[in-house]
Amino acid sequence: VLRNVKLSGSIPTDIWSYQELKH
């Protein structure tokens, strides 16, 4: 997912994914 987000270039989504991983 993180890779997909990076490809999309969505900063807000990246943060969301990061939080999910931390969880």
PQR file with spaces between the fields and no chain letter, atoms N, CA, C, O and H, PARSE charges and radii, in Angstrom:
ATOM       1  N    VAL     1       0.858   -1.201    0.000 -0.4000 1.5000
ATOM       2  CA   VAL     1       0.000    0.000    0.000 -0.0000 2.0000
ATOM       3  C    VAL     1       0.887    1.242    0.000  0.5500 1.7000
ATOM       4  O    VAL     1       0.640    2.200   -0.732 -0.5500 1.4000
ATOM       5  N    LEU     2       1.926    1.206    0.836 -0.4000 1.5000
ATOM       6  CA   LEU     2       2.819    2.371    0.929 -0.0000 2.0000
ATOM       7  C    LEU     2       3.385    2.702   -0.452  0.5500 1.7000
ATOM       8  O    LEU     2       3.487    3.869   -0.832 -0.5500 1.4000
ATOM       9  H    LEU     2       2.127    0.428    1.431  0.4000 1.0000
ATOM      10  N    ARG     3       3.752    1.653   -1.197 -0.4000 1.5000
ATOM      11  CA   ARG     3       4.324    1.878   -2.529 -0.0000 2.0000
ATOM      12  C    ARG     3       3.285    2.532   -3.430  0.5500 1.7000
ATOM      13  O    ARG     3       3.584    3.458   -4.184 -0.5500 1.4000
ATOM      14  H    ARG     3       3.669    0.705   -0.889  0.4000 1.0000
ATOM      15  N    ASN     4       2.050    2.024   -3.332 -0.4000 1.5000
ATOM      16  CA   ASN     4       0.976    2.569   -4.166 -0.0000 2.0000
ATOM      17  C    ASN     4       0.777    4.045   -3.845  0.5500 1.7000
ATOM      18  O    ASN     4       0.599    4.874   -4.737 -0.5500 1.4000
ATOM      19  H    ASN     4       1.808    1.272   -2.720  0.4000 1.0000
ATOM      20  N    VAL     5       0.810    4.352   -2.558 -0.4000 1.5000
ATOM      21  CA   VAL     5       0.613    5.740   -2.122 -0.0000 2.0000
ATOM      22  C    VAL     5       1.722    6.614   -2.680  0.5500 1.7000
ATOM      23  O    VAL     5       1.477    7.711   -3.182 -0.5500 1.4000
ATOM      24  H    VAL     5       0.955    3.678   -1.833  0.4000 1.0000
ATOM      25  N    LYS     6       2.939    6.113   -2.584 -0.4000 1.5000
ATOM      26  CA   LYS     6       4.095    6.894   -3.059 -0.0000 2.0000
ATOM      27  C    LYS     6       3.928    7.155   -4.559  0.5500 1.7000
ATOM      28  O    LYS     6       4.212    8.250   -5.045 -0.5500 1.4000
ATOM      29  H    LYS     6       3.137    5.222   -2.176  0.4000 1.0000
ATOM      30  N    LEU     7       3.467    6.139   -5.278 -0.4000 1.5000
ATOM      31  CA   LEU     7       3.279    6.292   -6.722 -0.0000 2.0000
ATOM      32  C    LEU     7       2.224    7.356   -6.987  0.5500 1.7000
ATOM      33  O    LEU     7       2.360    8.181   -7.891 -0.5500 1.4000
ATOM      34  H    LEU     7       3.236    5.249   -4.883  0.4000 1.0000
ATOM      35  N    SER     8       1.174    7.318   -6.183 -0.4000 1.5000
ATOM      36  CA   SER     8       0.082    8.286   -6.343 -0.0000 2.0000
ATOM      37  C    SER     8       0.578    9.687   -5.974  0.5500 1.7000
ATOM      38  O    SER     8       0.145   10.684   -6.552 -0.5500 1.4000
ATOM      39  H    SER     8       1.063    6.648   -5.449  0.4000 1.0000
ATOM      40  N    GLY     9       1.481    9.743   -5.013 -0.4000 1.5000
ATOM      41  CA   GLY     9       2.019   11.033   -4.581 -0.0000 2.0000
ATOM      42  C    GLY     9       1.057   11.730   -3.643  0.5500 1.7000
ATOM      43  O    GLY     9       0.911   12.951   -3.677 -0.5500 1.4000
ATOM      44  H    GLY     9       1.833    8.933   -4.543  0.4000 1.0000
ATOM      45  N    SER    10       0.397   10.938   -2.801 -0.4000 1.5000
ATOM      46  CA   SER    10      -0.572   11.539   -1.864 -0.0000 2.0000
ATOM      47  C    SER    10       0.054   11.638   -0.478  0.5500 1.7000
ATOM      48  O    SER    10       0.265   10.622    0.184 -0.5500 1.4000
ATOM      49  H    SER    10       0.516    9.945   -2.773  0.4000 1.0000
ATOM      50  N    ILE    11       0.348   12.839   -0.044 -0.4000 1.5000
ATOM      51  CA   ILE    11       0.971   13.015    1.277 -0.0000 2.0000
ATOM      52  C    ILE    11       0.011   12.580    2.392  0.5500 1.7000
ATOM      53  O    ILE    11       0.414   11.813    3.266 -0.5500 1.4000
ATOM      54  H    ILE    11       0.177   13.665   -0.582  0.4000 1.0000
ATOM      55  N    PRO    12      -1.235   13.041    2.388 -0.5600 1.5000
ATOM      56  CA   PRO    12      -2.199   12.681    3.441  0.2800 2.0000
ATOM      57  C    PRO    12      -2.397   11.173    3.519  0.5500 1.7000
ATOM      58  O    PRO    12      -2.479   10.606    4.608 -0.5500 1.4000
ATOM      59  N    THR    13      -2.471   10.532    2.369 -0.4000 1.5000
ATOM      60  CA   THR    13      -2.668    9.081    2.351 -0.0000 2.0000
ATOM      61  C    THR    13      -1.437    8.385    2.931  0.5500 1.7000
ATOM      62  O    THR    13      -1.553    7.386    3.642 -0.5500 1.4000
ATOM      63  H    THR    13      -2.404   10.993    1.484  0.4000 1.0000
ATOM      64  N    ASP    14      -0.257    8.926    2.617 -0.4000 1.5000
ATOM      65  CA   ASP    14       0.985    8.333    3.129 -0.0000 2.0000
ATOM      66  C    ASP    14       0.953    8.318    4.654  0.5500 1.7000
ATOM      67  O    ASP    14       1.311    7.323    5.285 -0.5500 1.4000
ATOM      68  H    ASP    14      -0.163    9.737    2.039  0.4000 1.0000
ATOM      69  N    ILE    15       0.520    9.434    5.234 -0.4000 1.5000
ATOM      70  CA   ILE    15       0.464    9.529    6.698 -0.0000 2.0000
ATOM      71  C    ILE    15      -0.513    8.491    7.236  0.5500 1.7000
ATOM      72  O    ILE    15      -0.239    7.817    8.229 -0.5500 1.4000
ATOM      73  H    ILE    15       0.229   10.242    4.721  0.4000 1.0000
ATOM      74  N    TRP    16      -1.654    8.373    6.567 -0.4000 1.5000
ATOM      75  CA   TRP    16      -2.674    7.417    7.025 -0.0000 2.0000
ATOM      76  C    TRP    16      -2.084    6.007    7.018  0.5500 1.7000
ATOM      77  O    TRP    16      -2.224    5.259    7.985 -0.5500 1.4000
ATOM      78  H    TRP    16      -1.877    8.920    5.760  0.4000 1.0000
ATOM      79  N    SER    17      -1.428    5.660    5.919 -0.4000 1.5000
ATOM      80  CA   SER    17      -0.824    4.324    5.798 -0.0000 2.0000
ATOM      81  C    SER    17       0.211    4.127    6.903  0.5500 1.7000
ATOM      82  O    SER    17       0.290    3.059    7.510 -0.5500 1.4000
ATOM      83  H    SER    17      -1.315    6.268    5.134  0.4000 1.0000
ATOM      84  N    TYR    18       0.990    5.153    7.152 -0.4000 1.5000
ATOM      85  CA   TYR    18       2.037    5.070    8.179 -0.0000 2.0000
ATOM      86  C    TYR    18       1.404    4.783    9.540  0.5500 1.7000
ATOM      87  O    TYR    18       1.882    3.934   10.291 -0.5500 1.4000
ATOM      88  H    TYR    18       0.926    6.021    6.659  0.4000 1.0000
ATOM      89  N    GLN    19       0.327    5.500    9.847 -0.4000 1.5000
ATOM      90  CA   GLN    19      -0.354    5.301   11.135 -0.0000 2.0000
ATOM      91  C    GLN    19      -0.860    3.862   11.214  0.5500 1.7000
ATOM      92  O    GLN    19      -0.749    3.212   12.253 -0.5500 1.4000
ATOM      93  H    GLN    19      -0.061    6.190    9.237  0.4000 1.0000
ATOM      94  N    GLU    20      -1.411    3.379   10.115 -0.4000 1.5000
ATOM      95  CA   GLU    20      -1.956    2.012   10.094 -0.0000 2.0000
ATOM      96  C    GLU    20      -0.837    1.019   10.402  0.5500 1.7000
ATOM      97  O    GLU    20      -1.032    0.070   11.161 -0.5500 1.4000
ATOM      98  H    GLU    20      -1.501    3.908    9.271  0.4000 1.0000
ATOM      99  N    LEU    21       0.323    1.241    9.814 -0.4000 1.5000
ATOM     100  CA   LEU    21       1.457    0.339   10.038 -0.0000 2.0000
ATOM     101  C    LEU    21       1.881    0.405   11.500  0.5500 1.7000
ATOM     102  O    LEU    21       2.182   -0.618   12.116 -0.5500 1.4000
ATOM     103  H    LEU    21       0.482    2.012    9.197  0.4000 1.0000
ATOM     104  N    LYS    22       1.900    1.601   12.041 -0.4000 1.5000
ATOM     105  CA   LYS    22       2.296    1.774   13.448 -0.0000 2.0000
ATOM     106  C    LYS    22       1.311    1.037   14.349  0.5500 1.7000
ATOM     107  O    LYS    22       1.695    0.428   15.347 -0.5500 1.4000
ATOM     108  H    LYS    22       1.655    2.432   11.541  0.4000 1.0000
ATOM     109  N    HIS    23       0.049    1.102   13.983 -0.4000 1.5000
ATOM     110  CA   HIS    23      -0.989    0.440   14.768 -0.0000 2.0000
ATOM     111  C    HIS    23      -0.692   -1.049   14.770  0.5500 1.7000
ATOM     112  O    HIS    23      -1.433   -1.826   15.371 -0.5500 1.4000
ATOM     113  H    HIS    23      -0.263    1.596   13.171  0.4000 1.0000
